[in-house]
């Protein structure tokens, strides 16, 4: 079975197409129950030769003016 994005999982749950979904926190239909399973960290990966130009504890503000690769605005909307 194809993996479904969060919105598609909620639609499939509401339609009875699937019995359970695993997704990141998502606004759900009141008839659905959600239980927290785990938490995951987001990491910033930079080339080793660039490390000296970054703070030891980077923040989102550290990305200002620097080129970086981001999640897809279509496939991973919550992170974009």
N, C-alpha and C positions, 0 to 999 in steps of 0.2 A: 504494500500500500504506500502511496506517495505521502511524504511528510506535508502536513498542512500548516500554513502560517496561523498565528493566533486568531485573527479575524475569521479565517476559513474554518478553524476548529470550533469556534463559538457557533457559527452558522450550522455546521454539521451536527453539533450537540443539540442545538435547538430543533433541527429537522429530524433528529433520531438516526442520523447516518452513522454516528459513532457513539460509543458509550462513555468514553473517557478521553480527555485531552491533556497534554503536558505542554505548558506554554509559560511565557513570562507573564507577570501581572498584567491584567487586561480588564477593562470594564466589561462585565458580563451581564447577561440577562438575569433578572431576579430569581428565576426558577432554577438557576444553576448554582451549585455550591463549589467554592474554591478553597483548597487547602494548600498552605505554603510547604514546599518540599525542601528547598535549599536556596542558598544565596551564592551568587558567583561574582567574582571581581572582574572589573574591566582593567586592562593593562595597556600601557603605552609602550610600544616597541620602537626603538630608534636604532640607527646604525651605530656600532661601537665607536667609530671615529667622530661621531657627532655628540657623543655623551658629554664631553667637557663643556659644550655650549648650552646644556640644559641644567635646570636646577635639580638638586638631589631629590626633591619631592615635587614633581611637576603638577600643575593644576590645569584646568581647561584654559585659563588665561595664558598659560605658557605656549599654547598652540597658536596664539594670535600672530599673524604675519608669517607663519611657517607653513610650507606645503605639507599636507598629510593625506593619507587615504582614509576615507570614512565609510561607514556602512551604507548600503544602498538605501535611498529614500523610498524605494518601492518594496524591497524585500525585508527591510529591517527598520521600518518607520519609527519605532520607539527610540532608536539609537541615533537617528539622523537629526 
